[in-house]
Amino acid sequence: MANTFKYAMFITTFIPLWVSVAFLDVINLIRGTKYFWSEVIGLVVILIVLPASAFIVNWAMSKINSIDFKNYVILSATQEKGITSEYLLSYILPLFVFNFTEWTGVVLFLIYFLVLAFLCIRNNNVYANLIFECRGYKFYSCELKWGAENTSPLFAIVISRKNLSAYINNTVRATPLNKPFYIIEEP
């Protein structure tokens, strides 16, 4: 499930792109494009993969039990604020240069997108995610120490509705959503 969740997080990170491509496909189909099957296949793939990915992310969040949470002391917390605009400028806008109506444009897009997927998933770089943003969550880079053990601190990407910067040196209850992603228990 670990990689499936990360792939789903990555796919849902690009919701604005998928909606835009689906919109363009529908418009081209209405206008009577000469690339009918390219448009239909693209639209069908988006209509299957995007909802499935959103379901996986929501399902992973819903299956967390209260017994899974442990006490962690937050040693440091930095909200990932600039990542959203950086993400849009670096990843989303360049993807619009591809012509999705022709097979060559789709193949070039897939090459770029699969390399980007490999790099982002391998480096856990999926901070900007519309599903979490709409639910009021923010991403934080944190250094956590498990309160029950005398262990070394761990680095985690913590997803929380709370402002974790205000909880430094305090205890919070968290659980791995999918390492290195942790989620804070809601009151």
C-alpha positions, 0 to 999 in steps of 0.5 A, spaced: 500 500 500 505 504 501 507 505 493 500 506 491 498 511 496 504 515 494 502 514 487 495 516 489 498 523 492 502 524 486 496 523 481 491 528 486 497 533 486 495 534 479 488 535 479 488 542 476 492 539 470 487 533 469 481 538 470 484 542 464 486 536 460 479 533 461 476 540 459 480 541 453 478 534 451 471 535 451 471 541 448 475 538 442 470 532 442 464 537 441 468 541 436 469 535 432 476 534 432 480 529 427 484 526 433 477 523 436 480 517 439 486 520 442 481 525 446 476 519 448 482 515 451 485 521 454 478 523 457 477 516 459 483 515 463 483 521 467 475 519 469 478 513 471 485 514 474 483 521 478 477 518 482 481 512 484 487 516 486 482 521 490 479 515 493 485 511 495 488 518 499 481 519 502 481 511 504 488 511 507 486 517 511 479 514 514 482 507 516 486 510 521 484 508 528 485 512 534 489 507 537 494 508 532 496 514 535 502 515 539 505 521 543 511 525 539 514 531 542 515 536 536 522 539 536 522 543 530 516 545 525 516 549 519 510 549 514 511 548 507 508 555 505 512 557 498 511 550 495 504 551 492 506 557 488 513 553 486 509 547 485 504 551 480 510 554 476 515 549 476 510 543 475 503 545 472 504 550 468 510 547 463 505 541 462 500 545 458 505 546 453 504 539 451 499 538 445 494 532 448 490 532 441 496 528 438 499 522 439 506 525 439 504 530 444 501 525 449 508 521 448 512 527 450 508 528 456 508 521 458 516 521 458 516 528 462 510 526 467 513 519 468 520 522 470 517 527 474 513 521 478 519 517 479 523 523 482 517 526 486 515 519 489 522 517 490 523 523 494 517 524 497 515 530 494 508 531 494 507 537 499 502 541 495 495 536 494 488 539 493 485 534 497 489 536 503 488 543 502 481 543 501 480 539 508 484 544 511 491 541 512 497 544 511 504 540 510 510 541 515 517 539 515 518 536 522 523 533 527 519 529 532 521 525 538 517 519 540 515 521 547 515 514 550 522 512 548 529 515 549 530 514 541 534 519 536 529 524 533 526 522 526 524 527 520 517 527 518 512 530 513 507 532 518 500 533 515 496 537 520 490 542 521 494 545 527 499 550 526 505 546 529 510 551 529 506 553 536 507 546 538 515 546 539 517 542 545 510 540 546 507 533 545 502 531 540 499 525 538 501 523 531 501 516 527 504 514 520 499 515 514 504 513 510 512 514 512 515 519 511 508 522 512 505 523 519 498 525 521 496 529 527 490 526 531 484 531 531 481 533 537 
